[in-house]
Amino acid sequence: MFSNLGLPEILIILLIVLLLFGAKRIPEVAGSLGKGINEFKRNMTDAQRAITDPIRDEMNRSVPPADQDPSLRPPAPKTTAEEDQARAPKRLIG
């Protein structure tokens, strides 16, 4: 968004701020701006939680845990005696 701002543009903005508010009020204005930004971030986080928490709770309630639902468990491997013998390590004679 501000990728085109170079040093000259930033200096001009700072000069305008200095002329508008004066040297004595700049710390006060900067502090108020910082508090406003923090409050905005906190309100955005609260709004995001207000939206996502009920959705997450509903999803957790509607989907049973995998260890309790037998249909979600992987099937046990079925092997025959021949398959077990084929998988067994071979002994070398000698």
PDB file of N, CA, C and O in Angstrom, chain B, residues numbered from 101:
ATOM      1  N   MET B 101       0.834  -1.185   0.000  1.00  0.00           N
ATOM      2  CA  MET B 101       0.000   0.000   0.000  1.00  0.00           C
ATOM      3  C   MET B 101       0.881   1.252   0.000  1.00  0.00           C
ATOM      4  O   MET B 101       0.624   2.190  -0.754  1.00  0.00           O
ATOM      5  N   PHE B 102       1.904   1.269   0.832  1.00  0.00           N
ATOM      6  CA  PHE B 102       2.784   2.435   0.914  1.00  0.00           C
ATOM      7  C   PHE B 102       4.131   2.145   0.265  1.00  0.00           C
ATOM      8  O   PHE B 102       5.144   2.723   0.658  1.00  0.00           O
ATOM      9  N   SER B 103       4.152   1.264  -0.714  1.00  0.00           N
ATOM     10  CA  SER B 103       5.421   0.865  -1.304  1.00  0.00           C
ATOM     11  C   SER B 103       6.070   1.983  -2.119  1.00  0.00           C
ATOM     12  O   SER B 103       7.273   1.944  -2.377  1.00  0.00           O
ATOM     13  N   ASN B 104       5.283   2.973  -2.523  1.00  0.00           N
ATOM     14  CA  ASN B 104       5.833   4.072  -3.328  1.00  0.00           C
ATOM     15  C   ASN B 104       6.336   5.232  -2.472  1.00  0.00           C
ATOM     16  O   ASN B 104       6.810   6.231  -3.013  1.00  0.00           O
ATOM     17  N   LEU B 105       6.243   5.119  -1.146  1.00  0.00           N
ATOM     18  CA  LEU B 105       6.707   6.198  -0.280  1.00  0.00           C
ATOM     19  C   LEU B 105       8.211   6.094  -0.087  1.00  0.00           C
ATOM     20  O   LEU B 105       8.720   5.093   0.418  1.00  0.00           O
ATOM     21  N   GLY B 106       8.898   7.122  -0.491  1.00  0.00           N
ATOM     22  CA  GLY B 106      10.328   7.172  -0.283  1.00  0.00           C
ATOM     23  C   GLY B 106      10.654   8.136   0.844  1.00  0.00           C
ATOM     24  O   GLY B 106       9.756   8.654   1.507  1.00  0.00           O
ATOM     25  N   LEU B 107      11.932   8.373   1.058  1.00  0.00           N
ATOM     26  CA  LEU B 107      12.373   9.274   2.117  1.00  0.00           C
ATOM     27  C   LEU B 107      11.838  10.700   1.920  1.00  0.00           C
ATOM     28  O   LEU B 107      11.382  11.301   2.892  1.00  0.00           O
ATOM     29  N   PRO B 108      11.873  11.262   0.712  1.00  0.00           N
ATOM     30  CA  PRO B 108      11.343  12.629   0.556  1.00  0.00           C
ATOM     31  C   PRO B 108       9.859  12.744   0.913  1.00  0.00           C
ATOM     32  O   PRO B 108       9.437  13.723   1.530  1.00  0.00           O
ATOM     33  N   GLU B 109       9.075  11.744   0.523  1.00  0.00           N
ATOM     34  CA  GLU B 109       7.638  11.796   0.821  1.00  0.00           C
ATOM     35  C   GLU B 109       7.386  11.700   2.332  1.00  0.00           C
ATOM     36  O   GLU B 109       6.528  12.397   2.872  1.00  0.00           O
ATOM     37  N   ILE B 110       8.137  10.837   2.994  1.00  0.00           N
ATOM     38  CA  ILE B 110       7.972  10.689   4.447  1.00  0.00           C
ATOM     39  C   ILE B 110       8.372  11.980   5.159  1.00  0.00           C
ATOM     40  O   ILE B 110       7.698  12.400   6.100  1.00  0.00           O
ATOM     41  N   LEU B 111       9.436  12.601   4.729  1.00  0.00           N
ATOM     42  CA  LEU B 111       9.852  13.870   5.340  1.00  0.00           C
ATOM     43  C   LEU B 111       8.807  14.959   5.137  1.00  0.00           C
ATOM     44  O   LEU B 111       8.563  15.753   6.045  1.00  0.00           O
ATOM     45  N   ILE B 112       8.194  15.009   3.978  1.00  0.00           N
ATOM     46  CA  ILE B 112       7.134  15.998   3.722  1.00  0.00           C
ATOM     47  C   ILE B 112       5.945  15.738   4.637  1.00  0.00           C
ATOM     48  O   ILE B 112       5.375  16.679   5.191  1.00  0.00           O
ATOM     49  N   ILE B 113       5.565  14.473   4.803  1.00  0.00           N
ATOM     50  CA  ILE B 113       4.444  14.137   5.698  1.00  0.00           C
ATOM     51  C   ILE B 113       4.773  14.541   7.129  1.00  0.00           C
ATOM     52  O   ILE B 113       3.931  15.117   7.818  1.00  0.00           O
ATOM     53  N   LEU B 114       5.981  14.247   7.581  1.00  0.00           N
ATOM     54  CA  LEU B 114       6.386  14.629   8.940  1.00  0.00           C
ATOM     55  C   LEU B 114       6.391  16.145   9.117  1.00  0.00           C
ATOM     56  O   LEU B 114       6.000  16.640  10.174  1.00  0.00           O
ATOM     57  N   LEU B 115       6.823  16.881   8.113  1.00  0.00           N
ATOM     58  CA  LEU B 115       6.814  18.343   8.172  1.00  0.00           C
ATOM     59  C   LEU B 115       5.383  18.871   8.271  1.00  0.00           C
ATOM     60  O   LEU B 115       5.120  19.803   9.031  1.00  0.00           O
ATOM     61  N   ILE B 116       4.465  18.287   7.515  1.00  0.00           N
ATOM     62  CA  ILE B 116       3.058  18.717   7.573  1.00  0.00           C
ATOM     63  C   ILE B 116       2.477  18.424   8.953  1.00  0.00           C
ATOM     64  O   ILE B 116       1.757  19.250   9.515  1.00  0.00           O
ATOM     65  N   VAL B 117       2.792  17.240   9.504  1.00  0.00           N
ATOM     66  CA  VAL B 117       2.309  16.896  10.848  1.00  0.00           C
ATOM     67  C   VAL B 117       2.867  17.878  11.870  1.00  0.00           C
ATOM     68  O   VAL B 117       2.144  18.312  12.767  1.00  0.00           O
ATOM     69  N   LEU B 118       4.133  18.229  11.747  1.00  0.00           N
ATOM     70  CA  LEU B 118       4.760  19.178  12.664  1.00  0.00           C
ATOM     71  C   LEU B 118       4.079  20.542  12.573  1.00  0.00           C
ATOM     72  O   LEU B 118       3.842  21.185  13.595  1.00  0.00           O
ATOM     73  N   LEU B 119       3.766  20.985  11.360  1.00  0.00           N
ATOM     74  CA  LEU B 119       3.110  22.283  11.191  1.00  0.00           C
ATOM     75  C   LEU B 119       1.676  22.261  11.709  1.00  0.00           C
ATOM     76  O   LEU B 119       1.213  23.247  12.284  1.00  0.00           O
ATOM     77  N   LEU B 120       0.968  21.151  11.513  1.00  0.00           N
ATOM     78  CA  LEU B 120      -0.425  21.076  11.948  1.00  0.00           C
ATOM     79  C   LEU B 120      -0.561  21.004  13.466  1.00  0.00           C
ATOM     80  O   LEU B 120      -1.397  21.692  14.050  1.00  0.00           O
ATOM     81  N   PHE B 121       0.258  20.174  14.100  1.00  0.00           N
ATOM     82  CA  PHE B 121       0.067  19.927  15.523  1.00  0.00           C
ATOM     83  C   PHE B 121       1.076  20.636  16.417  1.00  0.00           C
ATOM     84  O   PHE B 121       0.816  20.806  17.608  1.00  0.00           O
ATOM     85  N   GLY B 122       2.178  21.039  15.901  1.00  0.00           N
ATOM     86  CA  GLY B 122       3.189  21.683  16.724  1.00  0.00           C
ATOM     87  C   GLY B 122       4.045  20.660  17.445  1.00  0.00           C
ATOM     88  O   GLY B 122       3.629  19.518  17.640  1.00  0.00           O
ATOM     89  N   ALA B 123       5.228  21.064  17.834  1.00  0.00           N
ATOM     90  CA  ALA B 123       6.188  20.146  18.446  1.00  0.00           C
ATOM     91  C   ALA B 123       5.716  19.633  19.804  1.00  0.00           C
ATOM     92  O   ALA B 123       6.042  18.507  20.181  1.00  0.00           O
ATOM     93  N   LYS B 124       4.952  20.441  20.546  1.00  0.00           N
ATOM     94  CA  LYS B 124       4.525  20.037  21.888  1.00  0.00           C
ATOM     95  C   LYS B 124       3.410  18.991  21.844  1.00  0.00           C
ATOM     96  O   LYS B 124       3.310  18.157  22.744  1.00  0.00           O
ATOM     97  N   ARG B 125       2.578  19.031  20.814  1.00  0.00           N
ATOM     98  CA  ARG B 125       1.440  18.117  20.768  1.00  0.00           C
ATOM     99  C   ARG B 125       1.730  16.817  20.030  1.00  0.00           C
ATOM    100  O   ARG B 125       0.923  15.891  20.101  1.00  0.00           O
ATOM    101  N   ILE B 126       2.854  16.713  19.323  1.00  0.00           N
ATOM    102  CA  ILE B 126       3.141  15.512  18.546  1.00  0.00           C
ATOM    103  C   ILE B 126       3.201  14.257  19.427  1.00  0.00           C
ATOM    104  O   ILE B 126       2.614  13.245  19.042  1.00  0.00           O
ATOM    105  N   PRO B 127       3.876  14.263  20.590  1.00  0.00           N
ATOM    106  CA  PRO B 127       3.860  13.052  21.436  1.00  0.00           C
ATOM    107  C   PRO B 127       2.451  12.671  21.891  1.00  0.00           C
ATOM    108  O   PRO B 127       2.114  11.490  21.969  1.00  0.00           O
ATOM    109  N   GLU B 128       1.640  13.674  22.188  1.00  0.00           N
ATOM    110  CA  GLU B 128       0.256  13.415  22.612  1.00  0.00           C
ATOM    111  C   GLU B 128      -0.543  12.795  21.466  1.00  0.00           C
ATOM    112  O   GLU B 128      -1.292  11.839  21.668  1.00  0.00           O
ATOM    113  N   VAL B 129      -0.380  13.341  20.274  1.00  0.00           N
ATOM    114  CA  VAL B 129      -1.097  12.817  19.113  1.00  0.00           C
ATOM    115  C   VAL B 129      -0.616  11.401  18.794  1.00  0.00           C
ATOM    116  O   VAL B 129      -1.428  10.532  18.476  1.00  0.00           O
ATOM    117  N   ALA B 130       0.694  11.161  18.874  1.00  0.00           N
ATOM    118  CA  ALA B 130       1.242   9.832  18.601  1.00  0.00           C
ATOM    119  C   ALA B 130       0.737   8.816  19.625  1.00  0.00           C
ATOM    120  O   ALA B 130       0.416   7.682  19.268  1.00  0.00           O
ATOM    121  N   GLY B 131       0.665   9.214  20.891  1.00  0.00           N
ATOM    122  CA  GLY B 131       0.138   8.316  21.920  1.00  0.00           C
ATOM    123  C   GLY B 131      -1.325   7.982  21.678  1.00  0.00           C
ATOM    124  O   GLY B 131      -1.736   6.831  21.826  1.00  0.00           O
ATOM    125  N   SER B 132      -2.106   8.979  21.309  1.00  0.00           N
ATOM    126  CA  SER B 132      -3.517   8.741  21.015  1.00  0.00           C
ATOM    127  C   SER B 132      -3.674   7.829  19.799  1.00  0.00           C
ATOM    128  O   SER B 132      -4.542   6.956  19.766  1.00  0.00           O
ATOM    129  N   LEU B 133      -2.827   8.046  18.812  1.00  0.00           N
ATOM    130  CA  LEU B 133      -2.873   7.204  17.620  1.00  0.00           C
ATOM    131  C   LEU B 133      -2.529   5.757  17.971  1.00  0.00           C
ATOM    132  O   LEU B 133      -3.184   4.832  17.492  1.00  0.00           O
ATOM    133  N   GLY B 134      -1.511   5.557  18.800  1.00  0.00           N
ATOM    134  CA  GLY B 134      -1.141   4.212  19.230  1.00  0.00           C
ATOM    135  C   GLY B 134      -2.251   3.529  20.008  1.00  0.00           C
ATOM    136  O   GLY B 134      -2.520   2.345  19.803  1.00  0.00           O
ATOM    137  N   LYS B 135      -2.899   4.273  20.906  1.00  0.00           N
ATOM    138  CA  LYS B 135      -4.018   3.705  21.664  1.00  0.00           C
ATOM    139  C   LYS B 135      -5.171   3.344  20.739  1.00  0.00           C
ATOM    140  O   LYS B 135      -5.817   2.310  20.911  1.00  0.00           O
ATOM    141  N   GLY B 136      -5.423   4.195  19.767  1.00  0.00           N
ATOM    142  CA  GLY B 136      -6.497   3.911  18.804  1.00  0.00           C
ATOM    143  C   GLY B 136      -6.218   2.664  17.988  1.00  0.00           C
ATOM    144  O   GLY B 136      -7.119   1.864  17.737  1.00  0.00           O
ATOM    145  N   ILE B 137      -4.967   2.497  17.573  1.00  0.00           N
ATOM    146  CA  ILE B 137      -4.601   1.310  16.802  1.00  0.00           C
ATOM    147  C   ILE B 137      -4.740   0.056  17.660  1.00  0.00           C
ATOM    148  O   ILE B 137      -5.251  -0.961  17.191  1.00  0.00           O
ATOM    149  N   ASN B 138      -4.292   0.119  18.906  1.00  0.00           N
ATOM    150  CA  ASN B 138      -4.422  -1.038  19.809  1.00  0.00           C
ATOM    151  C   ASN B 138      -5.879  -1.392  20.053  1.00  0.00           C
ATOM    152  O   ASN B 138      -6.236  -2.570  20.065  1.00  0.00           O
ATOM    153  N   GLU B 139      -6.718  -0.395  20.246  1.00  0.00           N
ATOM    154  CA  GLU B 139      -8.139  -0.653  20.464  1.00  0.00           C
ATOM    155  C   GLU B 139      -8.771  -1.264  19.220  1.00  0.00           C
ATOM    156  O   GLU B 139      -9.603  -2.165  19.324  1.00  0.00           O
ATOM    157  N   PHE B 140      -8.382  -0.780  18.047  1.00  0.00           N
ATOM    158  CA  PHE B 140      -8.897  -1.328  16.794  1.00  0.00           C
ATOM    159  C   PHE B 140      -8.508  -2.802  16.658  1.00  0.00           C
ATOM    160  O   PHE B 140      -9.345  -3.632  16.303  1.00  0.00           O
ATOM    161  N   LYS B 141      -7.242  -3.134  16.938  1.00  0.00           N
ATOM    162  CA  LYS B 141      -6.786  -4.522  16.851  1.00  0.00           C
ATOM    163  C   LYS B 141      -7.550  -5.408  17.833  1.00  0.00           C
ATOM    164  O   LYS B 141      -7.954  -6.518  17.488  1.00  0.00           O
ATOM    165  N   ARG B 142      -7.745  -4.917  19.051  1.00  0.00           N
ATOM    166  CA  ARG B 142      -8.466  -5.698  20.066  1.00  0.00           C
ATOM    167  C   ARG B 142      -9.912  -5.944  19.627  1.00  0.00           C
ATOM    168  O   ARG B 142     -10.431  -7.048  19.789  1.00  0.00           O
ATOM    169  N   ASN B 143     -10.562  -4.917  19.071  1.00  0.00           N
ATOM    170  CA  ASN B 143     -11.936  -5.081  18.608  1.00  0.00           C
ATOM    171  C   ASN B 143     -12.011  -6.043  17.425  1.00  0.00           C
ATOM    172  O   ASN B 143     -12.970  -6.807  17.308  1.00  0.00           O
ATOM    173  N   MET B 144     -11.016  -6.012  16.555  1.00  0.00           N
ATOM    174  CA  MET B 144     -10.994  -6.950  15.426  1.00  0.00           C
ATOM    175  C   MET B 144     -10.835  -8.383  15.930  1.00  0.00           C
ATOM    176  O   MET B 144     -11.485  -9.296  15.421  1.00  0.00           O
ATOM    177  N   THR B 145      -9.977  -8.580  16.922  1.00  0.00           N
ATOM    178  CA  THR B 145      -9.782  -9.913  17.490  1.00  0.00           C
ATOM    179  C   THR B 145     -11.057 -10.401  18.168  1.00  0.00           C
ATOM    180  O   THR B 145     -11.438 -11.561  18.017  1.00  0.00           O
ATOM    181  N   ASP B 146     -11.717  -9.518  18.915  1.00  0.00           N
ATOM    182  CA  ASP B 146     -12.974  -9.883  19.577  1.00  0.00           C
ATOM    183  C   ASP B 146     -14.051 -10.241  18.554  1.00  0.00           C
ATOM    184  O   ASP B 146     -14.793 -11.205  18.741  1.00  0.00           O
ATOM    185  N   ALA B 147     -14.133  -9.470  17.483  1.00  0.00           N
ATOM    186  CA  ALA B 147     -15.121  -9.752  16.444  1.00  0.00           C
ATOM    187  C   ALA B 147     -14.826 -11.084  15.768  1.00  0.00           C
ATOM    188  O   ALA B 147     -15.742 -11.853  15.478  1.00  0.00           O
ATOM    189  N   GLN B 148     -13.559 -11.355  15.519  1.00  0.00           N
ATOM    190  CA  GLN B 148     -13.186 -12.620  14.899  1.00  0.00           C
ATOM    191  C   GLN B 148     -13.540 -13.789  15.816  1.00  0.00           C
ATOM    192  O   GLN B 148     -14.044 -14.812  15.354  1.00  0.00           O
ATOM    193  N   ARG B 149     -13.280 -13.639  17.102  1.00  0.00           N
ATOM    194  CA  ARG B 149     -13.631 -14.704  18.059  1.00  0.00           C
ATOM    195  C   ARG B 149     -15.141 -14.891  18.136  1.00  0.00           C
ATOM    196  O   ARG B 149     -15.625 -16.020  18.225  1.00  0.00           O
ATOM    197  N   ALA B 150     -15.886 -13.792  18.103  1.00  0.00           N
ATOM    198  CA  ALA B 150     -17.341 -13.888  18.180  1.00  0.00           C
ATOM    199  C   ALA B 150     -17.907 -14.647  16.982  1.00  0.00           C
ATOM    200  O   ALA B 150     -18.961 -15.274  17.081  1.00  0.00           O
ATOM    201  N   ILE B 151     -17.217 -14.592  15.870  1.00  0.00           N
ATOM    202  CA  ILE B 151     -17.679 -15.299  14.679  1.00  0.00           C
ATOM    203  C   ILE B 151     -17.196 -16.742  14.680  1.00  0.00           C
ATOM    204  O   ILE B 151     -17.973 -17.657  14.405  1.00  0.00           O
ATOM    205  N   THR B 152     -15.921 -16.953  14.986  1.00  0.00           N
ATOM    206  CA  THR B 152     -15.347 -18.292  14.840  1.00  0.00           C
ATOM    207  C   THR B 152     -15.647 -19.226  16.008  1.00  0.00           C
ATOM    208  O   THR B 152     -15.772 -20.432  15.794  1.00  0.00           O
ATOM    209  N   ASP B 153     -15.767 -18.724  17.223  1.00  0.00           N
ATOM    210  CA  ASP B 153     -15.994 -19.600  18.373  1.00  0.00           C
ATOM    211  C   ASP B 153     -17.300 -20.392  18.260  1.00  0.00           C
ATOM    212  O   ASP B 153     -17.272 -21.605  18.469  1.00  0.00           O
ATOM    213  N   PRO B 154     -18.436 -19.777  17.942  1.00  0.00           N
ATOM    214  CA  PRO B 154     -19.661 -20.580  17.808  1.00  0.00           C
ATOM    215  C   PRO B 154     -19.553 -21.617  16.691  1.00  0.00           C
ATOM    216  O   PRO B 154     -20.077 -22.723  16.822  1.00  0.00           O
ATOM    217  N   ILE B 155     -18.883 -21.271  15.603  1.00  0.00           N
ATOM    218  CA  ILE B 155     -18.724 -22.219  14.500  1.00  0.00           C
ATOM    219  C   ILE B 155     -17.857 -23.391  14.948  1.00  0.00           C
ATOM    220  O   ILE B 155     -18.187 -24.548  14.687  1.00  0.00           O
ATOM    221  N   ARG B 156     -16.746 -23.090  15.624  1.00  0.00           N
ATOM    222  CA  ARG B 156     -15.857 -24.144  16.107  1.00  0.00           C
ATOM    223  C   ARG B 156     -16.579 -25.036  17.119  1.00  0.00           C
ATOM    224  O   ARG B 156     -16.432 -26.257  17.081  1.00  0.00           O
ATOM    225  N   ASP B 157     -17.356 -24.435  18.023  1.00  0.00           N
ATOM    226  CA  ASP B 157     -18.091 -25.223  19.011  1.00  0.00           C
ATOM    227  C   ASP B 157     -19.100 -26.141  18.332  1.00  0.00           C
ATOM    228  O   ASP B 157     -19.236 -27.306  18.707  1.00  0.00           O
ATOM    229  N   GLU B 158     -19.800 -25.622  17.341  1.00  0.00           N
ATOM    230  CA  GLU B 158     -20.796 -26.423  16.621  1.00  0.00           C
ATOM    231  C   GLU B 158     -20.128 -27.571  15.877  1.00  0.00           C
ATOM    232  O   GLU B 158     -20.655 -28.683  15.847  1.00  0.00           O
ATOM    233  N   MET B 159     -18.982 -27.309  15.282  1.00  0.00           N
ATOM    234  CA  MET B 159     -18.265 -28.370  14.571  1.00  0.00           C
ATOM    235  C   MET B 159     -17.785 -29.437  15.544  1.00  0.00           C
ATOM    236  O   MET B 159     -17.865 -30.627  15.241  1.00  0.00           O
ATOM    237  N   ASN B 160     -17.291 -29.033  16.695  1.00  0.00           N
ATOM    238  CA  ASN B 160     -16.817 -29.997  17.691  1.00  0.00           C
ATOM    239  C   ASN B 160     -17.968 -30.828  18.249  1.00  0.00           C
ATOM    240  O   ASN B 160     -17.796 -32.005  18.564  1.00  0.00           O
ATOM    241  N   ARG B 161     -19.139 -30.213  18.370  1.00  0.00           N
ATOM    242  CA  ARG B 161     -20.296 -30.919  18.894  1.00  0.00           C
ATOM    243  C   ARG B 161     -20.859 -31.904  17.874  1.00  0.00           C
ATOM    244  O   ARG B 161     -21.301 -32.990  18.248  1.00  0.00           O
ATOM    245  N   SER B 162     -20.849 -31.543  16.596  1.00  0.00           N
ATOM    246  CA  SER B 162     -21.493 -32.373  15.580  1.00  0.00           C
ATOM    247  C   SER B 162     -20.617 -33.524  15.105  1.00  0.00           C
ATOM    248  O   SER B 162     -21.144 -34.507  14.584  1.00  0.00           O
ATOM    249  N   VAL B 163     -19.318 -33.439  15.265  1.00  0.00           N
ATOM    250  CA  VAL B 163     -18.416 -34.495  14.809  1.00  0.00           C
ATOM    251  C   VAL B 163     -17.892 -35.247  16.031  1.00  0.00           C
ATOM    252  O   VAL B 163     -17.198 -34.668  16.867  1.00  0.00           O
ATOM    253  N   PRO B 164     -18.226 -36.554  16.137  1.00  0.00           N
ATOM    254  CA  PRO B 164     -17.719 -37.314  17.287  1.00  0.00           C
ATOM    255  C   PRO B 164     -16.226 -37.579  17.118  1.00  0.00           C
ATOM    256  O   PRO B 164     -15.727 -37.629  15.993  1.00  0.00           O
ATOM    257  N   PRO B 165     -15.520 -37.745  18.213  1.00  0.00           N
ATOM    258  CA  PRO B 165     -14.094 -38.062  18.125  1.00  0.00           C
ATOM    259  C   PRO B 165     -13.883 -39.384  17.385  1.00  0.00           C
ATOM    260  O   PRO B 165     -14.713 -40.290  17.460  1.00  0.00           O
ATOM    261  N   ALA B 166     -12.776 -39.479  16.679  1.00  0.00           N
ATOM    262  CA  ALA B 166     -12.499 -40.655  15.846  1.00  0.00           C
ATOM    263  C   ALA B 166     -12.376 -41.932  16.671  1.00  0.00           C
ATOM    264  O   ALA B 166     -12.723 -43.010  16.187  1.00  0.00           O
ATOM    265  N   ASP B 167     -11.893 -41.832  17.897  1.00  0.00           N
ATOM    266  CA  ASP B 167     -11.731 -43.041  18.698  1.00  0.00           C
ATOM    267  C   ASP B 167     -13.065 -43.589  19.201  1.00  0.00           C
ATOM    268  O   ASP B 167     -13.120 -44.735  19.646  1.00  0.00           O
ATOM    269  N   GLN B 168     -14.141 -42.802  19.143  1.00  0.00           N
ATOM    270  CA  GLN B 168     -15.448 -43.264  19.593  1.00  0.00           C
ATOM    271  C   GLN B 168     -16.320 -43.749  18.444  1.00  0.00           C
ATOM    272  O   GLN B 168     -17.283 -44.478  18.682  1.00  0.00           O
ATOM    273  N   ASP B 169     -16.021 -43.374  17.225  1.00  0.00           N
ATOM    274  CA  ASP B 169     -16.833 -43.750  16.076  1.00  0.00           C
ATOM    275  C   ASP B 169     -16.172 -44.933  15.364  1.00  0.00           C
ATOM    276  O   ASP B 169     -15.121 -44.768  14.745  1.00  0.00           O
ATOM    277  N   PRO B 170     -16.774 -46.117  15.445  1.00  0.00           N
ATOM    278  CA  PRO B 170     -16.131 -47.297  14.843  1.00  0.00           C
ATOM    279  C   PRO B 170     -16.022 -47.197  13.324  1.00  0.00           C
ATOM    280  O   PRO B 170     -15.132 -47.814  12.739  1.00  0.00           O
ATOM    281  N   SER B 171     -16.893 -46.445  12.675  1.00  0.00           N
ATOM    282  CA  SER B 171     -16.822 -46.345  11.216  1.00  0.00           C
ATOM    283  C   SER B 171     -15.612 -45.542  10.758  1.00  0.00           C
ATOM    284  O   SER B 171     -15.232 -45.625   9.590  1.00  0.00           O
ATOM    285  N   LEU B 172     -14.999 -44.767  11.649  1.00  0.00           N
ATOM    286  CA  LEU B 172     -13.837 -43.971  11.283  1.00  0.00           C
ATOM    287  C   LEU B 172     -12.522 -44.691  11.530  1.00  0.00           C
ATOM    288  O   LEU B 172     -11.467 -44.215  11.111  1.00  0.00           O
ATOM    289  N   ARG B 173     -12.573 -45.821  12.200  1.00  0.00           N
ATOM    290  CA  ARG B 173     -11.353 -46.572  12.469  1.00  0.00           C
ATOM    291  C   ARG B 173     -10.912 -47.300  11.200  1.00  0.00           C
ATOM    292  O   ARG B 173     -11.754 -47.781  10.441  1.00  0.00           O
ATOM    293  N   PRO B 174      -9.621 -47.384  10.965  1.00  0.00           N
ATOM    294  CA  PRO B 174      -9.162 -48.138   9.794  1.00  0.00           C
ATOM    295  C   PRO B 174      -9.382 -49.630  10.023  1.00  0.00           C
ATOM    296  O   PRO B 174      -9.265 -50.117  11.148  1.00  0.00           O
ATOM    297  N   PRO B 175      -9.697 -50.343   8.959  1.00  0.00           N
ATOM    298  CA  PRO B 175      -9.931 -51.784   9.136  1.00  0.00           C
ATOM    299  C   PRO B 175      -8.642 -52.500   9.503  1.00  0.00           C
ATOM    300  O   PRO B 175      -7.550 -52.117   9.084  1.00  0.00           O
ATOM    301  N   ALA B 176      -8.803 -53.543  10.293  1.00  0.00           N
ATOM    302  CA  ALA B 176      -7.637 -54.340  10.698  1.00  0.00           C
ATOM    303  C   ALA B 176      -7.145 -55.117   9.482  1.00  0.00           C
ATOM    304  O   ALA B 176      -7.947 -55.651   8.716  1.00  0.00           O
ATOM    305  N   PRO B 177      -5.842 -55.180   9.309  1.00  0.00           N
ATOM    306  CA  PRO B 177      -5.319 -55.920   8.153  1.00  0.00           C
ATOM    307  C   PRO B 177      -5.622 -57.415   8.292  1.00  0.00           C
ATOM    308  O   PRO B 177      -5.445 -58.003   9.359  1.00  0.00           O
ATOM    309  N   LYS B 178      -6.079 -58.009   7.197  1.00  0.00           N
ATOM    310  CA  LYS B 178      -6.400 -59.432   7.198  1.00  0.00           C
ATOM    311  C   LYS B 178      -5.269 -60.161   6.480  1.00  0.00           C
ATOM    312  O   LYS B 178      -4.967 -59.890   5.318  1.00  0.00           O
ATOM    313  N   THR B 179      -4.668 -61.071   7.186  1.00  0.00           N
ATOM    314  CA  THR B 179      -3.574 -61.834   6.591  1.00  0.00           C
ATOM    315  C   THR B 179      -3.853 -63.313   6.767  1.00  0.00           C
ATOM    316  O   THR B 179      -4.515 -63.740   7.713  1.00  0.00           O
ATOM    317  N   THR B 180      -3.336 -64.063   5.843  1.00  0.00           N
ATOM    318  CA  THR B 180      -3.436 -65.519   5.946  1.00  0.00           C
ATOM    319  C   THR B 180      -2.103 -66.046   6.420  1.00  0.00           C
ATOM    320  O   THR B 180      -1.126 -65.304   6.521  1.00  0.00           O
ATOM    321  N   ALA B 181      -2.070 -67.330   6.709  1.00  0.00           N
ATOM    322  CA  ALA B 181      -0.828 -67.945   7.179  1.00  0.00           C
ATOM    323  C   ALA B 181       0.236 -67.887   6.096  1.00  0.00           C
ATOM    324  O   ALA B 181       1.416 -67.725   6.405  1.00  0.00           O
ATOM    325  N   GLU B 182      -0.155 -68.016   4.833  1.00  0.00           N
ATOM    326  CA  GLU B 182       0.812 -67.961   3.740  1.00  0.00           C
ATOM    327  C   GLU B 182       1.433 -66.556   3.628  1.00  0.00           C
ATOM    328  O   GLU B 182       2.637 -66.417   3.408  1.00  0.00           O
ATOM    329  N   GLU B 183       0.597 -65.520   3.782  1.00  0.00           N
ATOM    330  CA  GLU B 183       1.112 -64.155   3.723  1.00  0.00           C
ATOM    331  C   GLU B 183       2.066 -63.891   4.881  1.00  0.00           C
ATOM    332  O   GLU B 183       3.100 -63.249   4.700  1.00  0.00           O
ATOM    333  N   ASP B 184       1.726 -64.382   6.061  1.00  0.00           N
ATOM    334  CA  ASP B 184       2.612 -64.209   7.218  1.00  0.00           C
ATOM    335  C   ASP B 184       3.945 -64.897   6.978  1.00  0.00           C
ATOM    336  O   ASP B 184       4.999 -64.364   7.328  1.00  0.00           O
ATOM    337  N   GLN B 185       3.897 -66.101   6.369  1.00  0.00           N
ATOM    338  CA  GLN B 185       5.125 -66.837   6.118  1.00  0.00           C
ATOM    339  C   GLN B 185       5.954 -66.143   5.034  1.00  0.00           C
ATOM    340  O   GLN B 185       7.183 -66.158   5.097  1.00  0.00           O
ATOM    341  N   ALA B 186       5.299 -65.538   4.046  1.00  0.00           N
ATOM    342  CA  ALA B 186       6.013 -64.856   2.974  1.00  0.00           C
ATOM    343  C   ALA B 186       6.688 -63.594   3.503  1.00  0.00           C
ATOM    344  O   ALA B 186       7.748 -63.204   3.013  1.00  0.00           O
ATOM    345  N   ARG B 187       6.091 -62.968   4.480  1.00  0.00           N
ATOM    346  CA  ARG B 187       6.658 -61.749   5.050  1.00  0.00           C
ATOM    347  C   ARG B 187       7.781 -62.027   6.042  1.00  0.00           C
ATOM    348  O   ARG B 187       8.588 -61.145   6.335  1.00  0.00           O
ATOM    349  N   ALA B 188       7.831 -63.217   6.544  1.00  0.00           N
ATOM    350  CA  ALA B 188       8.837 -63.566   7.552  1.00  0.00           C
ATOM    351  C   ALA B 188      10.222 -63.520   6.926  1.00  0.00           C
ATOM    352  O   ALA B 188      10.379 -63.836   5.746  1.00  0.00           O
ATOM    353  N   PRO B 189      11.232 -63.130   7.706  1.00  0.00           N
ATOM    354  CA  PRO B 189      12.590 -63.099   7.157  1.00  0.00           C
ATOM    355  C   PRO B 189      13.060 -64.512   6.795  1.00  0.00           C
ATOM    356  O   PRO B 189      12.760 -65.483   7.489  1.00  0.00           O
ATOM    357  N   LYS B 190      13.783 -64.593   5.722  1.00  0.00           N
ATOM    358  CA  LYS B 190      14.302 -65.880   5.246  1.00  0.00           C
ATOM    359  C   LYS B 190      15.618 -66.190   5.936  1.00  0.00           C
ATOM    360  O   LYS B 190      16.438 -65.299   6.158  1.00  0.00           O
ATOM    361  N   ARG B 191      15.812 -67.419   6.264  1.00  0.00           N
ATOM    362  CA  ARG B 191      17.072 -67.851   6.876  1.00  0.00           C
ATOM    363  C   ARG B 191      17.994 -68.364   5.781  1.00  0.00           C
ATOM    364  O   ARG B 191      17.597 -69.105   4.882  1.00  0.00           O
ATOM    365  N   LEU B 192      19.187 -67.951   5.897  1.00  0.00           N
ATOM    366  CA  LEU B 192      20.182 -68.432   4.962  1.00  0.00           C
ATOM    367  C   LEU B 192      20.823 -69.689   5.538  1.00  0.00           C
ATOM    368  O   LEU B 192      21.192 -69.725   6.712  1.00  0.00           O
ATOM    369  N   ILE B 193      20.950 -70.692   4.724  1.00  0.00           N
ATOM    370  CA  ILE B 193      21.547 -71.945   5.183  1.00  0.00           C
ATOM    371  C   ILE B 193      23.040 -71.874   4.876  1.00  0.00           C
ATOM    372  O   ILE B 193      23.449 -71.581   3.752  1.00  0.00           O
ATOM    373  N   GLY B 194      23.815 -72.139   5.867  1.00  0.00           N
ATOM    374  CA  GLY B 194      25.221 -72.218   5.565  1.00  0.00           C
ATOM    375  C   GLY B 194      26.082 -71.575   6.509  1.00  0.00           C
ATOM    376  O   GLY B 194      27.301 -71.586   6.340  1.00  0.00           O
TER     377      GLY B 194
END
